[in-house]
Amino acid sequence: MQIKNLFKSRLKLEPGTRLTSFLFIATSIAIAAGILIAANMYYNIDTGEIVVEEIQRVARVLRATAGLVVGGTDLPSGVALEVATTSAVRLSGANQELRFTGGTSYYVGIKARTDLTTTTVYTLPGSYPAGSGYVLTSDTSGNLSWTQAGTGGIGDITQVGDCASGDCFTGTSGSTLWFKSGSYKGALTIASLSGNATYTLPAVPAGTYYFALTSGTLTSGRIPIVTGGYTIGDSAHLTFDTGNRILTIGSANNAGQLRLYSNNTNYVGFAATSSLGSTVTYYWPSAPTVAGRVLASDASGNLYWLDLAGAGYGDISAVGDCETGECFVYGGATGTTLWFKSGSYYGALTVASGFTGNATFTLPAVSPGTYYFALGTGSANTLAYWTGSNTLGNLSSGSAGQLLRSQGSGQPPTWTTATYPDTVLANQALYASSDNVITAGTLPVAAGGTGRTSWTQWGVVYADGSTSLTNTAAGSDYYILTGSGNAAPQWRSISQLVFASNGLTISGTATTTLKLGGTLSENTTIALGNYDMIFNLTGTGDFRVQDAGTDILVVRDDGVILYRNYPLAQTGKQVLREVIPILGFDLPFRCASACNTATTVSRTIEDYPFSSAETGATRVHKFIIRYADTGTTTPSTWIVWNETDSTTTATFTVPATNSDLSKGKVYITGNVSIPGAGKKWHLRLETPSGMTIQVYDIMLAAYDQLP
């Protein structure tokens, strides 16, 4: 729903409140700590004013968003607030400010001190200054005036600090600025200049800063060093060549050192050897692209990353304590044994003889831990198993059909006594046909099967003995399989099994029909689930719910729904759905001659404001108006004006009350047409000559009218 205020007067009313906004000055309307509103306040369309006839201490803020006049009758053009009295305008609270925002979130404020002991009034000048550069000055009576800076001695600096004689600064000469601290003097002197010079202090954060001084001139190329609390100097042992970008630590015959501290008292130092025979410059490489490289240098000082293994450095030529010669022989010579020593004993890992070509023995990649070689001997066509933590044994071949099984922890595996078939055909099951003999075939009843491979189609399986199964013939249409005691089950029709009672009757045999009608003989519940229960009256006869023969709820064949005799629903009945306020002002308005012609009195309805009518209902609209009028018995005329199409949608009249304007009455109109979706519209009022009307509320109501 979109509603806006169409009224285009000097007063703009804030939507959603019964109060108009007040400006920053609490005029004669304000008393004590309260701000006043009217118990009888209305907007006078004839005069364009808000009229307050009675006031109470109720609200905190009275806001006028267009203009406000205090003590006057009219507001001049371009003026938002006028205090037209000879009395003062007073802000009486401590630390109150007069704020000017300039339309931003910031403001310029003016306020009085909280420790005032006398009253001070400043009178502003009566005209603008004669030019730029003027300042505002005051006499002893608070009369302000514009004075040009620099005239009358205003703004001149005639003395800074304690000068030895004369002015510290002069217009023609003077190179020293004097300061005094106790009985001592300090001089800030500019050296002899060959031209104008400007010394600019940088902008720094708030704090205390000091000049760094030197006792003499500094040498070009040397790096400044702090030599005291406020002094700097330089050294021949720390220089920087800006042309060649060379940092030098030390000098000829004076060794230098670069120290890089850790996060403790230790550091790594870099220094040239004391016996350096010639100048050496090392050139660093870029970062290595492969891990495991070491830093090396060529004969010119060019550093690079070296792959030791690829370059042949770090080869293993001897391992362990070998009896004679090297454990590994390099260069293709022979050598089949790798020796190890533990205490006074030797161990040999020997490759068997008889190689016909090169062979590689690869150890597998395993998780971290300790692993051992498994040792043992065995026979062909036998099964190997662990006999110890590092040894293997073998198990003899079993008989045909036997399976290998475990004997539990600490025991070697063994062959099963039972035998199993070599092949199993489709649809066969494995079962023990005798002791220790596993057979493949149709599973008998004794083994949990059926003992059969086929059945009669549509028959039902049942046991015809303790160890055999069979099946019935197919049942007839609508028949049910039932038990027969100690005999085979039988098919029976539903008429043999179902009997009607509790308000039902039954007929038919193969297909049985249950009919509704009769007296209930017990409490009965009907669960609808996800389905509807439909009572079709077919235009004759009513649906009645009675108590002891008296109608409680009736649905008549003409569609009227009655509770006892009260019509809950019938054709043309209207159900109130939604109501919205549309009064064009945020307080009651009063209108006399200004409304003798059609005058807008509602907000603009930007689009259709209500939800849709319920399915099957027709939407109708009515206006609810609380008002009072005096002066005539002729009714007022109200017009629904379509702004989008500039046409009249509907016209209706409201009867005259000819009563006290402070006592509003309520009138509900008949059905009134309003523009549909996508149309903007408002309500206009036209009063007969001699009528004064005061309107308190206008509500638009939406009804669903039953078909």
C-alpha positions in Angstrom: 0.0 0.0 0.0 1.4 3.4 -1.0 -0.2 6.6 0.3 1.2 10.1 0.1 -0.1 13.5 1.3 -1.5 15.4 -1.7 -2.3 18.6 0.2 0.0 21.4 -1.1 -0.2 24.0 1.7 2.6 25.7 3.5 2.3 23.1 6.3 3.8 19.6 5.6 2.4 17.0 8.0 4.5 14.1 9.1 2.6 10.8 8.3 2.1 8.4 11.2 1.7 10.8 14.1 -0.9 13.0 15.8 1.7 15.7 16.4 3.4 18.2 14.2 7.1 18.7 14.5 8.5 21.6 16.6 11.6 23.6 15.8 14.6 24.1 18.2 13.1 27.2 20.0 10.7 26.4 22.8 8.6 29.5 22.6 5.8 30.7 24.8 4.0 27.3 24.2 6.6 25.5 26.3 6.2 25.3 30.1 8.4 23.6 32.7 9.9 20.3 31.3 6.9 19.4 29.1 6.0 20.3 25.5 2.4 21.0 24.9 -0.1 19.6 22.4 -3.7 20.5 21.9 -6.6 18.6 23.3 -8.7 20.4 20.6 -6.3 20.9 17.7 -7.3 21.0 14.1 -6.1 22.1 10.7 -8.1 25.1 9.3 -8.2 24.7 5.5 -9.7 28.2 5.1 -6.7 29.9 6.8 -3.9 27.3 6.3 -3.3 27.2 10.0 -3.1 24.6 12.8 -5.3 25.9 15.6 -4.8 25.0 19.2 -7.8 25.8 21.4 -6.7 24.0 24.6 -3.3 22.7 25.7 -2.1 20.1 28.1 1.3 18.8 29.1 1.3 15.6 27.2 3.9 15.3 24.4 7.7 15.8 24.3 8.0 17.2 20.8 5.7 19.5 18.7 7.2 19.5 15.2 6.4 21.8 12.3 8.1 20.7 9.1 6.9 23.6 6.9 6.7 26.7 9.1 5.8 28.1 12.5 4.6 31.5 13.7 4.7 32.4 17.4 2.8 35.5 18.3 1.9 36.6 14.7 -0.7 36.0 12.1 1.3 35.3 8.9 4.6 33.7 7.8 6.6 35.8 5.3 7.7 34.2 2.1 11.0 32.2 2.5 10.7 32.2 6.3 10.2 28.9 8.2 10.0 30.3 11.8 8.9 33.7 13.1 8.7 34.8 16.7 6.6 38.0 16.4 6.8 39.2 20.0 8.8 41.7 21.9 9.7 39.0 24.5 13.0 37.2 24.5 13.5 33.7 23.1 15.2 31.7 25.9 17.1 28.4 26.0 17.2 27.9 29.8 19.0 24.5 30.3 22.7 24.0 31.0 24.8 23.3 28.0 22.0 23.9 25.5 23.2 24.7 22.0 21.8 26.6 19.1 22.7 24.3 16.2 23.1 25.0 12.4 23.6 21.8 10.4 23.8 23.1 6.9 21.9 20.0 5.8 24.6 17.6 6.9 25.1 15.2 9.8 27.4 17.8 11.5 26.5 21.2 12.9 27.9 24.5 14.1 26.7 25.2 17.6 26.5 28.3 19.8 26.1 28.0 23.6 26.7 29.9 26.8 29.2 29.0 29.6 27.7 27.2 32.6 29.6 29.4 35.1 28.1 32.7 34.0 28.0 35.4 36.8 26.6 38.2 34.7 24.4 38.7 31.6 26.1 39.4 28.3 24.3 40.5 25.2 26.1 40.8 21.8 24.6 42.9 19.1 25.4 41.9 15.5 26.6 44.5 12.9 23.9 45.9 10.7 25.7 45.3 7.4 28.4 43.1 5.7 32.1 44.0 6.0 33.5 46.3 3.3 35.8 43.6 2.0 37.7 40.4 2.7 40.0 39.9 5.6 37.8 41.7 8.2 37.3 40.3 11.7 34.5 40.7 14.2 35.4 42.8 17.2 33.3 44.0 20.2 33.2 47.1 22.4 32.7 46.9 26.2 28.9 46.9 25.7 28.8 43.9 23.4 28.3 45.9 20.1 30.0 43.9 17.4 31.5 45.5 14.3 33.7 44.6 11.3 37.4 45.6 11.6 40.1 45.0 8.9 42.8 42.8 10.2 46.2 44.7 10.6 44.6 48.1 11.2 44.9 49.6 14.7 47.6 47.1 15.6 45.2 44.2 15.2 47.2 41.1 14.1 50.7 42.6 14.3 53.4 40.5 16.0 55.7 43.0 17.7 57.6 40.7 20.1 58.4 37.0 20.5 60.2 35.7 23.5 62.7 37.9 25.4 64.7 39.8 22.8 68.0 41.4 23.6 66.9 44.7 22.1 64.3 46.0 19.6 61.9 43.8 17.8 62.6 40.0 17.3 61.4 40.3 13.7 61.7 43.4 11.6 60.4 44.1 8.1 63.9 44.8 6.6 66.5 42.8 8.5 67.0 40.5 11.4 68.4 36.9 11.3 68.1 35.8 14.9 65.1 34.8 17.0 65.8 35.0 20.7 64.3 32.8 23.5 64.8 32.9 27.2 64.7 30.1 29.8 65.4 31.3 33.4 68.5 33.5 33.3 69.7 32.0 30.0 69.1 33.1 26.5 69.0 31.0 23.3 69.3 32.3 19.8 67.9 30.7 16.6 70.0 32.3 13.8 69.7 31.9 10.0 73.0 31.7 8.2 73.9 34.2 5.4 71.5 33.7 2.6 72.1 34.2 -1.1 68.4 34.3 -1.9 64.9 33.9 -0.3 64.5 30.6 1.5 61.5 28.9 3.2 61.9 26.4 6.0 58.8 24.3 6.3 58.0 22.2 9.4 56.2 18.9 8.4 52.7 18.0 9.5 53.0 15.4 12.3 50.6 13.8 14.8 50.0 15.5 18.1 52.9 15.3 20.5 56.3 16.9 21.4 59.1 17.0 18.8 62.7 18.3 18.9 65.2 19.6 16.3 68.2 17.3 15.8 71.4 19.5 15.8 75.0 18.9 14.6 78.1 20.6 16.0 79.6 21.0 12.5 79.0 20.4 8.9 78.3 16.8 7.6 80.3 15.1 4.9 78.7 14.0 1.7 78.2 10.3 1.3 78.3 9.5 5.0 75.3 8.2 6.9 74.1 10.4 9.8 74.3 8.8 13.2 72.6 10.0 16.5 75.5 11.1 18.7 73.4 12.5 21.7 70.0 13.2 23.0 69.4 15.9 20.3 72.6 15.8 18.2 73.7 14.0 15.1 77.0 13.4 13.4 78.6 11.2 10.8 81.5 8.7 10.5 84.0 7.8 7.8 83.3 4.1 8.7 79.6 4.2 7.6 79.0 5.6 4.1 76.7 5.1 1.1 77.6 5.7 -2.5 74.3 6.9 -4.1 75.6 6.7 -7.6 76.7 3.0 -7.4 74.2 2.2 -4.6 77.0 0.7 -2.3 76.7 0.6 1.5 80.2 0.5 3.2 80.8 -0.6 6.8 84.4 0.1 7.9 87.2 1.8 5.9 90.7 1.1 4.7 92.6 -0.7 7.5 89.5 -0.5 9.7 87.5 -3.8 9.6 83.7 -3.6 9.5 81.0 -6.1 10.6 77.3 -6.7 9.9 75.4 -8.2 12.9 71.9 -9.7 12.7 70.4 -10.4 16.2 68.2 -13.3 17.1 65.2 -12.8 19.5 67.7 -13.1 22.4 71.2 -11.8 23.1 72.9 -13.8 20.3 73.6 -12.6 16.8 75.0 -13.8 13.5 77.9 -11.6 12.3 79.3 -11.2 8.8 82.9 -9.8 8.5 85.9 -10.1 6.1 88.9 -12.2 7.1 91.7 -10.3 8.6 94.2 -11.8 6.0 92.1 -10.9 3.0 94.6 -10.8 0.1 92.4 -9.0 -2.5 89.0 -7.5 -2.9 86.2 -10.0 -3.3 82.5 -9.4 -4.3 80.0 -12.2 -4.0 76.9 -12.2 -6.3 73.9 -13.9 -4.8 71.7 -16.3 -6.9 67.9 -16.4 -7.0 66.1 -18.9 -4.7 66.7 -22.6 -5.5 63.9 -24.4 -7.3 64.7 -27.8 -5.8 65.2 -28.7 -2.1 68.5 -30.2 -0.8 70.8 -27.8 -2.7 73.9 -26.2 -1.1 75.5 -22.8 -1.8 78.7 -22.9 -3.8 80.9 -20.3 -5.6 82.9 -20.1 -8.8 86.3 -18.5 -9.0 84.7 -15.1 -9.8 82.5 -15.0 -6.7 79.3 -15.9 -8.5 77.2 -17.9 -6.0 75.0 -20.8 -7.2 73.0 -23.7 -5.8 74.8 -27.0 -6.1 73.4 -30.6 -6.3 76.0 -32.6 -4.4 74.9 -36.0 -5.5 74.6 -35.0 -9.1 78.1 -33.5 -9.1 79.6 -36.7 -7.6 80.2 -35.2 -4.1 79.3 -37.3 -1.0 79.4 -40.8 -2.6 79.6 -43.8 -0.1 82.7 -45.8 -0.8 82.8 -47.9 2.4 80.2 -49.1 4.9 80.6 -51.0 8.2 83.7 -53.0 9.1 84.7 -55.1 6.1 87.1 -58.0 6.2 89.2 -56.8 3.3 88.8 -54.0 0.8 85.7 -51.9 0.4 82.2 -53.1 1.2 80.9 -51.5 -2.0 83.2 -51.7 -5.0 82.8 -48.7 -7.3 83.3 -48.8 -11.1 81.7 -52.1 -12.0 84.1 -54.4 -10.1 82.8 -57.5 -8.2 81.5 -57.6 -4.7 78.6 -59.7 -3.4 78.7 -59.2 0.4 77.8 -56.3 2.6 79.3 -56.6 6.1 77.9 -55.3 9.4 79.4 -55.5 12.9 77.6 -55.7 16.3 80.0 -55.8 19.3 82.7 -58.4 18.5 80.5 -60.2 15.9 80.1 -59.8 12.2 77.1 -60.2 10.0 77.1 -60.7 6.2 74.4 -59.8 3.7 75.3 -61.8 0.6 73.8 -61.9 -2.9 73.6 -65.5 -4.2 75.7 -66.4 -7.1 74.4 -67.4 -10.5 73.2 -64.0 -11.8 72.7 -64.0 -15.5 72.0 -60.2 -15.7 71.7 -57.1 -13.5 69.1 -57.4 -10.7 67.6 -54.8 -8.4 66.2 -55.6 -5.0 63.8 -52.9 -3.9 62.6 -52.4 -0.3 58.9 -51.4 -0.2 57.7 -48.0 1.1 56.2 -48.6 4.6 54.9 -46.5 7.5 57.6 -45.3 10.0 58.7 -48.2 12.4 61.1 -51.1 12.7 60.9 -53.9 10.1 62.8 -57.3 9.7 63.6 -59.7 7.0 61.6 -63.0 7.2 63.9 -66.1 7.1 62.9 -69.7 6.5 63.0 -72.8 4.3 60.1 -74.7 2.6 58.9 -77.2 0.1 57.3 -76.8 -3.3 53.5 -76.7 -3.4 53.1 -76.0 0.3 51.6 -73.0 2.1 54.0 -70.6 4.0 53.0 -69.0 7.4 54.8 -67.2 10.2 56.3 -69.4 12.8 58.0 -66.7 14.7 58.5 -62.9 14.7 61.1 -63.2 11.9 60.7 -66.7 10.6 58.5 -68.6 8.2 57.3 -72.2 8.1 55.2 -74.3 5.7 52.0 -76.3 5.9 51.5 -79.6 3.9 49.0 -79.8 1.1 45.4 -80.7 2.2 43.0 -83.2 0.7 40.7 -82.3 -2.2 37.7 -80.1 -1.1 39.3 -79.1 2.2 39.4 -75.4 3.3 42.1 -73.6 5.4 40.8 -72.5 8.8 42.3 -70.6 11.8 42.9 -72.3 15.2 43.0 -69.1 17.1 45.8 -67.0 18.5 49.2 -68.8 18.9 48.2 -71.8 16.8 49.1 -72.6 13.2 46.3 -72.9 10.6 44.9 -76.3 9.7 42.8 -77.9 7.0 39.1 -78.4 7.6 37.6 -81.9 8.0 34.6 -81.0 5.9 34.8 -81.1 2.1 33.2 -78.6 -0.4 32.1 -79.0 -4.0 34.3 -77.7 -6.8 31.4 -76.1 -8.7 28.0 -74.6 -7.9 25.4 -74.2 -10.7 22.9 -71.3 -11.1 20.0 -71.3 -8.6 21.7 -74.0 -6.4 22.3 -73.6 -2.6 25.1 -75.0 -0.5 24.0 -77.1 2.4 25.3 -80.0 4.5 23.9 -83.2 3.0 25.7 -85.4 5.6 28.3 -84.9 8.2 31.3 -82.9 6.9 29.9 -83.0 3.3 28.8 -79.8 1.7 26.5 -80.3 -1.3 25.2 -77.9 -4.0 21.6 -78.3 -5.0 17.9 -77.5 -4.2 17.6 -76.5 -0.5 15.4 -79.0 1.3 12.8 -78.1 3.9 15.0 -79.6 6.6 17.7 -77.1 5.7 15.3 -74.2 5.7 14.4 -74.4 2.0 11.2 -75.4 0.1 12.5 -78.6 -1.6 10.9 -77.5 -4.9 12.0 -75.7 -8.0 8.5 -74.7 -9.4 4.9 -73.9 -8.2 1.3 -73.5 -9.5 0.8 -70.0 -10.9 -1.3 -67.7 -8.6 -1.4 -70.3 -5.9 -0.5 -69.7 -2.2 2.3 -71.8 -0.6 1.4 -73.7 2.7 2.9 -76.7 4.6 1.2 -80.0 4.0 3.4 -81.8 6.5 6.2 -81.2 8.9 8.9 -81.6 6.1 7.1 -80.6 2.9 5.4 -77.6 1.2 2.7 -77.3 -1.5 0.4 -74.6 -2.9 -3.3 -73.9 -3.4 -5.0 -73.4 -6.7 -5.6 -69.8 -7.9 -8.5 -68.1 -6.1 -11.7 -66.8 -7.9 -12.3 -63.0 -8.3 -13.1 -61.2 -5.0 -12.4 -64.4 -2.9 -10.3 -64.4 0.3 -8.0 -67.3 1.5 -9.1 -68.4 5.0 -8.0 -71.1 7.4 -9.9 -74.5 7.8 -8.5 -75.7 11.2 -6.5 -78.9 10.7 -7.3 -79.0 7.0 -5.9 -77.1 4.0 -6.8 -73.4 3.7 -9.8 -72.5 1.5 -11.0 -69.7 -0.7 -14.2 -68.0 0.5 -16.3 -65.0 -0.8 -16.6 -61.8 1.3 -20.3 -62.4 1.9 -19.3 -65.4 4.0 -17.1 -63.3 6.2 -18.6 -59.8 6.5 -21.8 -58.9 8.4 -23.5 -55.4 8.6 -24.4 -53.5 11.8 -24.2 -50.0 13.4 -26.3 -48.2 10.8 -25.1 -50.3 7.7 -26.9 -52.9 5.5 -25.3 -55.6 3.3 -26.3 -57.2 0.0 -24.6 -59.4 -2.7 -22.4 -62.5 -2.5 -19.3 -62.5 -4.8 -19.4 -58.6 -4.7 -21.0 -57.3 -1.5 -22.6 -53.9 -1.1 -22.7 -52.0 2.2 -25.4 -49.3 2.5 -25.6 -46.3 4.8 -28.7 -46.0 6.9 -30.0 -47.0 10.3 -29.3 -46.3 13.9 -25.7 -46.3 15.3 -25.1 -48.8 18.0 -21.7 -47.4 19.1 -19.4 -44.4 19.0 -18.2 -44.0 15.4 -15.2 -42.0 13.9 -14.7 -41.3 10.2 -11.0 -40.4 9.4 -10.9 -38.4 6.1 -7.1 -38.5 5.6 -6.2 -36.5 2.5 -9.7 -36.7 1.0 -12.9 -34.7 1.0 -16.3 -35.7 2.3 -19.0 -34.3 0.0 -22.7 -33.9 0.8 -24.5 -33.1 -2.5 -27.9 -31.6 -1.7 -28.9 -31.6 -5.4 -31.1 -28.5 -5.0 -33.7 -30.2 -2.8 -33.5 -31.1 0.9 -31.3 -29.5 3.6 -28.4 -30.8 5.6 -29.3 -30.5 9.3 -27.4 -31.2 12.5 -29.8 -31.5 15.4 -29.8 -32.0 19.1 -32.9 -33.8 20.4 -34.8 -32.8 17.3 -33.9 -29.1 17.4 -31.8 -27.7 14.5 -28.3 -26.5 15.5 -26.6 -26.2 12.1 -28.5 -26.1 8.8 -27.2 -25.9 5.2 -30.3 -25.1 3.1 -30.6 -26.2 -0.5 -30.6 -22.4 -1.5 -27.0 -22.1 0.0 -28.0 -20.3 3.2 -26.0 -21.5 6.3 -27.9 -21.1 9.6 -26.7 -21.4 13.2 -30.1 -22.1 14.8 -31.9 -19.3 13.1 -29.0 -16.9 12.6 -27.7 -16.7 8.9 -24.0 -17.3 9.0 -23.7 -17.1 5.2 -26.1 -16.1 2.5 -26.2 -14.4 -0.9 -25.3 -10.7 -0.6 -23.9 -10.9 3.0 -20.9 -8.7 3.5 -17.8 -9.6 5.6 -15.4 -6.9 6.7 -11.9 -7.8 5.7 -9.6 -4.8 6.0 -9.7 -1.1 7.0 -7.1 1.6 6.4 -7.0 5.3 7.4 -6.8 7.8 4.5 -7.4 11.2 6.2 -5.1 13.7 4.4 -3.9 15.3 7.6 -2.3 14.1 10.8 -4.9 15.8 12.9 -8.6 16.8 12.4 -9.3 19.5 9.9 -12.0 22.2 9.8 -13.4 23.7 6.7 -16.0 26.3 5.8 -16.1 28.4 2.6 -12.8 26.9 1.3 -14.7 23.6 0.8 -17.6 25.1 -1.1 -15.7 23.9 -4.1 -14.3 20.3 -4.2 -11.2 20.2 -1.9 -8.8 17.3 -1.4 -9.2 15.9 2.1 -7.5 12.4 1.8 -4.1 11.1 1.1 -3.4 9.9 -2.4 -3.9 6.1 -2.7 -1.0 5.2 -5.0 -2.3 1.7 -5.8 -5.0 -0.7 -4.7 -4.2 -1.0 -1.0 -6.0 -4.3 0.0 -5.4 -8.0 -0.4 -7.6 -9.8 -3.0 -11.1 -11.0 -2.1 -11.5 -14.6 -1.1 -12.3 -17.0 -3.9 -16.0 -16.8 -4.9 -16.6 -13.5 -3.1 -17.1 -10.0 -4.7 -15.1 -7.1 -3.3 -17.0 -3.9 -2.3 -15.8 -0.8 -0.5 -17.3 1.7 2.0 -16.0 4.8 3.7 -16.2 5.2 7.5 -16.2 9.0 8.4 -16.1 10.5 11.9 -17.2 14.2 11.6 -19.4 17.0 12.8 -20.9 20.0 11.0 -23.0 23.0 11.7 -24.9 25.7 9.8 -27.2 23.7 7.5 -29.1 20.5 7.2 -28.1 20.0 3.6 -25.7 17.0 3.2 -22.1 17.3 2.1 -20.9 15.8 -1.2 -17.9 13.5 -1.4 -16.1 12.7 -4.7 -13.7 9.8 -5.5 -11.3 11.4 -7.9 -9.2 9.2 -10.3 -5.8 11.1 -10.5 -4.4 8.7 -13.2 -7.3 9.3 -15.6 -8.5 12.7 -14.3 -12.1 11.4 -13.9 -14.7 11.0 -11.2 -15.1 7.4 -10.2 -17.9 7.8 -7.7 -19.9 10.4 -5.8 -21.8 10.0 -2.5 -23.4 12.3 0.1 -22.9 12.4 3.9 -25.9 13.6 5.9 -25.5 16.9 7.9 -25.3 16.6 11.7 -25.8 20.3 12.4 -24.3 19.8 15.9 -21.4 20.8 18.2 -18.1 20.5 16.1 -16.2 19.1 19.1 -18.5 16.0 19.2 -17.9 13.9 16.1 -20.3 11.3 14.9 -19.6 8.2 12.7 -21.2 7.6 9.3 -20.7 4.4 7.2 -21.5 4.9 3.5 -23.1 2.3 1.3 -21.0 0.5 -1.4 -18.7 3.0 -3.2 -16.7 2.3 -6.2 -12.9 3.1 -6.1 -10.3 2.9 -8.9 -8.6 -0.5 -9.4 -5.0 -1.6 -9.3 -2.5 0.7 -11.0 -4.6 3.8 -10.5 -3.9 6.7 -8.2 -6.8 8.4 -6.5 -8.0 10.6 -3.6 -11.2 11.8 -1.9 -12.6 15.3 -2.3 -15.1 17.1 -0.2 -17.6 19.7 -1.4 -19.8 21.4 1.3 -23.0 23.4 0.8 -22.9 27.2 1.4 -23.1 28.1 5.1 -21.7 24.7 6.4 -18.7 24.5 8.6 -17.4 20.9 8.9 -14.8 19.3 11.1 -13.5 15.8 10.1 -11.7 13.7 12.6 -11.1 10.4 10.7 -11.7 8.9 7.3 -11.3 5.2 6.9 -11.6 3.0 3.8 -13.1 -0.4 4.5 -13.0 -3.5 2.2 -15.7 -6.1 2.4 -16.1 -9.5 0.8 -19.7 -9.9 -0.5 -20.9 -13.5 -0.7 -22.4 -14.6 -4.0 
